[in-house]
Amino acid sequence: MSNVERLRMLHAVWRRGSLAAAAELLHVTPSAISQQLTKLEREAGTGLLVRHGRGVRLTPAGLLLAQRSDRVLAELRAARADLDSLTGETTGVVEIGAIPSGVHTFIAPALTGLAVHHPGIEARLHEVEPEVALPALADGVFDVVVVESWENLPLTRPPATRWTELRDDSAMIVLPAGHPLAGADSVRAGDLADEIWVAWARPTLANAWIRQTLRERGIEPIVRHTVSGFGTQFAVVAGLGAVTLVPGMATTIAPPTVVCAPLEPVLHRQLYAVQPQGETRPAVAECVTALVEAARTWGS
């Protein structure tokens, strides 16, 4: 009746509640999803979506098909795992979603080593935030995701997932190179109460984290700039005299026009590789092993 990708798109709209959220999950545009679902409606011979306010909702037929697609997609993942096991070889495509600071540091070396030792594995890397990565893992978009969990804003662990610790990291304050505190061994948030801050765009966990962290330390941040990407944040700090708070691993790409110092008191996060509890594909296991080894040795 329809191809798998159209079913996957309908499933994503059902799970995420809108075309825009589904598009973010699947790394396509909302218009692409709309076009494919229009084709799916023609194939099904009935309407699957109706406009509802500024979004869409599934018709009874759409809901029925989306619920069925849940099982279809699960069976396809299981079939892929069975086929990989039958070959006796560690091969196959592994879709990996990862946070930006991981991509900048140990993940690329991990996948480089994986390609050398297991040339039959095709690892595909996608940069995503945890709030997108975990739902995408549940929907079968990714086979493994690398996420962060801050001690003051821990992630909720979805059911039926397996979490493997990768490494610890801590928060860093980023200042313009000419800032009066640029030479400090560490910086307290209270010393920056009157500064202009740059944060990740809303609504993201990264934006919520920086605001929550500063409020916990007694200041209401003046967030005047919101941008995505650590490199862009560093450019705003250097060019506009703002300050920001980032994971320590992100400072590996900091330019000489900014200075980074540990936040005092120290604030930790833990990085994890997360996969479905029932994942049995050897290729996925090798990817997780490569991530663990690279995370442990990175920076040493």
ZIHUUR-V418852 format. One record per residue. RES is the residue in three letters. PSI is psi as a letter, one per 30 degrees, with the letter a starting at -180 (NA if undefined). OMEGA is omega in degrees with one decimal (NA if undefined). D_CENTER is the distance of its C-alpha to the mean C-alpha in whole Angstrom. Layout:
BEGIN
res->{RES | RES}
psi->{PSI | PSI}
omega->{OMEGA | OMEGA}
d_center->{D_CENTER | D_CENTER}
END
This chain:
BEGIN
res->{MET | SER | ASN | VAL | GLU | ARG | LEU | ARG | MET | LEU | HIS | ALA | VAL | TRP | ARG | ARG | GLY | SER | LEU | ALA | ALA | ALA | ALA | GLU | LEU | LEU | HIS | VAL | THR | PRO | SER | ALA | ILE | SER | GLN | GLN | LEU | THR | LYS | LEU | GLU | ARG | GLU | ALA | GLY | THR | GLY | LEU | LEU | VAL | ARG | HIS | GLY | ARG | GLY | VAL | ARG | LEU | THR | PRO | ALA | GLY | LEU | LEU | LEU | ALA | GLN | ARG | SER | ASP | ARG | VAL | LEU | ALA | GLU | LEU | ARG | ALA | ALA | ARG | ALA | ASP | LEU | ASP | SER | LEU | THR | GLY | GLU | THR | THR | GLY | VAL | VAL | GLU | ILE | GLY | ALA | ILE | PRO | SER | GLY | VAL | HIS | THR | PHE | ILE | ALA | PRO | ALA | LEU | THR | GLY | LEU | ALA | VAL | HIS | HIS | PRO | GLY | ILE | GLU | ALA | ARG | LEU | HIS | GLU | VAL | GLU | PRO | GLU | VAL | ALA | LEU | PRO | ALA | LEU | ALA | ASP | GLY | VAL | PHE | ASP | VAL | VAL | VAL | VAL | GLU | SER | TRP | GLU | ASN | LEU | PRO | LEU | THR | ARG | PRO | PRO | ALA | THR | ARG | TRP | THR | GLU | LEU | ARG | ASP | ASP | SER | ALA | MET | ILE | VAL | LEU | PRO | ALA | GLY | HIS | PRO | LEU | ALA | GLY | ALA | ASP | SER | VAL | ARG | ALA | GLY | ASP | LEU | ALA | ASP | GLU | ILE | TRP | VAL | ALA | TRP | ALA | ARG | PRO | THR | LEU | ALA | ASN | ALA | TRP | ILE | ARG | GLN | THR | LEU | ARG | GLU | ARG | GLY | ILE | GLU | PRO | ILE | VAL | ARG | HIS | THR | VAL | SER | GLY | PHE | GLY | THR | GLN | PHE | ALA | VAL | VAL | ALA | GLY | LEU | GLY | ALA | VAL | THR | LEU | VAL | PRO | GLY | MET | ALA | THR | THR | ILE | ALA | PRO | PRO | THR | VAL | VAL | CYS | ALA | PRO | LEU | GLU | PRO | VAL | LEU | HIS | ARG | GLN | LEU | TYR | ALA | VAL | GLN | PRO | GLN | GLY | GLU | THR | ARG | PRO | ALA | VAL | ALA | GLU | CYS | VAL | THR | ALA | LEU | VAL | GLU | ALA | ALA | ARG | THR | TRP | GLY | SER}
psi->{e | l | l | e | e | e | e | e | e | e | e | e | e | e | e | f | f | l | e | e | e | e | e | e | e | g | h | l | l | e | e | e | e | e | e | e | f | e | e | e | e | e | e | f | g | l | k | f | k | k | k | j | b | g | b | l | l | k | l | e | e | e | e | e | e | e | e | e | f | e | e | e | e | e | e | e | e | e | e | e | e | e | e | e | e | e | f | g | l | j | l | l | k | j | k | k | k | k | l | e | f | e | e | f | c | f | e | e | e | e | f | e | e | e | e | e | f | i | f | f | k | j | k | k | k | k | j | l | l | e | f | e | e | e | e | e | e | e | g | g | e | l | e | k | k | k | l | k | j | k | f | f | i | k | k | k | j | l | l | h | l | k | k | k | k | e | l | l | l | l | k | k | k | k | l | k | f | g | k | f | g | f | g | k | e | l | k | k | e | f | f | g | e | g | l | k | l | k | l | l | k | l | j | l | e | e | e | e | e | e | e | e | e | e | e | f | g | g | k | j | k | j | j | f | k | k | l | k | k | e | e | e | e | e | e | e | e | e | e | g | g | l | l | l | k | l | k | e | f | f | f | f | g | k | l | f | f | l | k | k | k | k | k | k | l | k | k | l | l | k | k | l | k | k | l | k | e | g | k | g | k | e | e | e | e | e | e | e | e | e | e | e | e | e | e | e | f | k | f | NA}
omega->{-176.4 | 177.9 | -172.8 | -176.7 | 177.4 | 175.2 | 179.2 | 178.9 | 177.5 | 178.3 | -179.4 | 177.2 | 177.8 | -176.4 | -173.3 | 171.3 | 179.2 | 176.2 | -177.8 | -179.6 | 177.3 | 178.9 | 177.6 | -179.6 | -173.0 | 177.9 | 174.6 | 178.6 | 175.3 | 179.9 | 177.7 | 177.7 | -179.9 | -179.8 | -178.4 | 179.3 | 172.8 | 175.9 | 179.4 | 177.2 | 178.0 | 179.3 | -178.7 | -179.4 | -179.9 | 178.1 | -179.5 | -178.0 | 171.3 | 176.8 | -179.9 | -175.1 | 179.2 | -178.5 | 179.2 | 170.5 | -178.4 | 171.2 | 174.9 | 177.7 | 178.6 | 178.9 | 178.5 | -178.6 | 178.9 | 178.9 | 176.3 | -178.9 | 176.5 | -179.6 | 179.2 | -178.7 | 177.4 | 178.9 | 177.7 | 176.9 | 179.3 | 178.8 | 178.3 | 178.7 | 179.8 | 179.3 | 178.0 | -179.3 | -178.3 | -176.4 | -176.0 | 179.8 | 178.5 | -177.5 | 174.0 | 178.3 | 176.1 | 179.0 | -175.8 | 172.4 | -173.9 | 177.3 | -175.3 | -176.7 | 174.9 | 178.4 | -178.2 | -168.7 | -167.7 | -172.4 | 178.1 | 175.2 | 178.6 | -177.7 | 174.0 | 177.3 | 178.8 | -179.5 | 179.3 | -174.8 | -179.1 | -176.2 | 178.9 | 178.8 | 174.8 | 179.8 | 179.8 | -173.4 | 179.0 | 179.0 | -179.0 | 175.2 | -176.6 | -177.0 | 174.3 | -173.3 | -175.0 | 173.9 | 179.2 | 175.4 | 179.7 | -178.6 | 178.4 | 177.1 | 178.0 | 174.1 | 178.6 | 172.4 | 174.1 | -175.4 | 177.0 | 175.5 | 180.0 | -178.1 | 178.6 | 176.1 | -175.0 | 176.2 | 170.5 | -178.2 | 177.7 | 177.5 | 175.4 | 174.5 | 178.5 | -175.0 | 178.0 | 179.7 | 178.1 | 178.3 | 176.9 | 177.7 | -179.9 | -174.9 | 178.4 | 171.4 | 178.4 | -175.9 | 170.0 | -176.0 | -178.8 | -178.1 | 179.6 | -179.9 | -174.7 | -179.1 | -176.1 | 177.0 | 176.2 | -176.0 | 173.4 | -179.8 | -178.9 | 178.3 | -176.0 | -174.3 | -176.0 | -177.2 | 170.8 | -175.9 | 169.9 | -178.2 | 173.6 | 179.1 | 176.5 | -7.9 | 176.6 | 174.8 | -179.6 | 177.1 | 179.0 | -177.8 | -177.2 | 179.1 | -179.4 | -179.3 | -177.9 | 177.8 | 177.0 | -178.3 | 167.5 | 178.7 | 172.9 | -172.8 | 173.0 | -177.6 | -177.5 | -175.7 | 173.7 | -178.8 | 177.0 | 179.1 | -178.6 | 179.0 | 178.1 | 177.3 | 179.5 | 178.7 | 177.9 | 177.2 | -177.0 | -173.0 | -175.3 | 176.7 | 177.8 | 173.7 | 177.9 | -179.0 | -175.5 | 170.4 | -178.7 | -178.0 | 179.6 | -175.9 | 177.5 | 178.6 | -179.6 | 179.2 | 179.7 | 179.1 | 175.1 | 177.5 | -178.0 | 179.9 | 179.5 | 172.3 | 179.8 | -5.9 | -175.7 | 177.1 | -173.0 | 167.9 | 176.1 | 175.5 | -178.2 | 163.8 | -175.9 | 177.1 | 176.5 | -177.3 | -176.1 | -178.8 | -177.4 | -176.3 | 178.1 | -179.1 | 178.3 | 178.4 | 178.9 | 176.8 | 179.5 | 177.9 | 179.0 | 178.3 | 179.8 | -177.7 | -179.2 | 179.2 | -178.4 | -174.8 | -177.3 | 177.6 | -178.6 | NA}
d_center->{33 | 29 | 27 | 24 | 21 | 23 | 23 | 19 | 19 | 21 | 20 | 16 | 19 | 20 | 17 | 15 | 19 | 19 | 19 | 16 | 14 | 15 | 14 | 11 | 10 | 12 | 12 | 15 | 18 | 19 | 23 | 22 | 21 | 24 | 26 | 25 | 26 | 29 | 30 | 29 | 31 | 34 | 33 | 33 | 36 | 35 | 33 | 29 | 28 | 30 | 29 | 29 | 29 | 26 | 24 | 25 | 26 | 27 | 30 | 32 | 32 | 28 | 27 | 29 | 28 | 24 | 25 | 27 | 24 | 22 | 25 | 25 | 21 | 22 | 25 | 24 | 21 | 24 | 26 | 24 | 24 | 28 | 28 | 26 | 29 | 32 | 32 | 32 | 29 | 26 | 25 | 22 | 19 | 16 | 12 | 10 | 6 | 5 | 5 | 8 | 10 | 10 | 10 | 13 | 15 | 15 | 13 | 15 | 18 | 17 | 17 | 20 | 22 | 21 | 22 | 26 | 26 | 25 | 26 | 25 | 22 | 20 | 16 | 14 | 11 | 8 | 6 | 3 | 3 | 4 | 6 | 6 | 4 | 8 | 10 | 9 | 10 | 13 | 14 | 14 | 12 | 10 | 13 | 11 | 7 | 7 | 6 | 9 | 12 | 14 | 18 | 18 | 15 | 15 | 12 | 14 | 14 | 15 | 18 | 19 | 16 | 16 | 15 | 16 | 16 | 15 | 16 | 17 | 17 | 18 | 18 | 20 | 22 | 22 | 26 | 28 | 30 | 33 | 32 | 35 | 32 | 31 | 33 | 32 | 31 | 29 | 28 | 28 | 27 | 30 | 31 | 29 | 30 | 31 | 29 | 27 | 23 | 20 | 17 | 14 | 14 | 15 | 14 | 11 | 10 | 11 | 14 | 15 | 15 | 17 | 19 | 20 | 20 | 23 | 25 | 25 | 27 | 29 | 28 | 27 | 25 | 26 | 23 | 24 | 22 | 18 | 16 | 13 | 13 | 14 | 17 | 18 | 18 | 20 | 22 | 23 | 24 | 26 | 28 | 28 | 29 | 26 | 24 | 20 | 18 | 16 | 14 | 17 | 15 | 15 | 18 | 19 | 19 | 21 | 24 | 28 | 28 | 26 | 26 | 24 | 25 | 24 | 24 | 27 | 27 | 24 | 20 | 18 | 15 | 14 | 12 | 11 | 11 | 11 | 13 | 16 | 19 | 21 | 19 | 22 | 22 | 23 | 21 | 18 | 20 | 20 | 17 | 16 | 19 | 19 | 15 | 17 | 20 | 19 | 17 | 20 | 22 | 20 | 22 | 25}
END
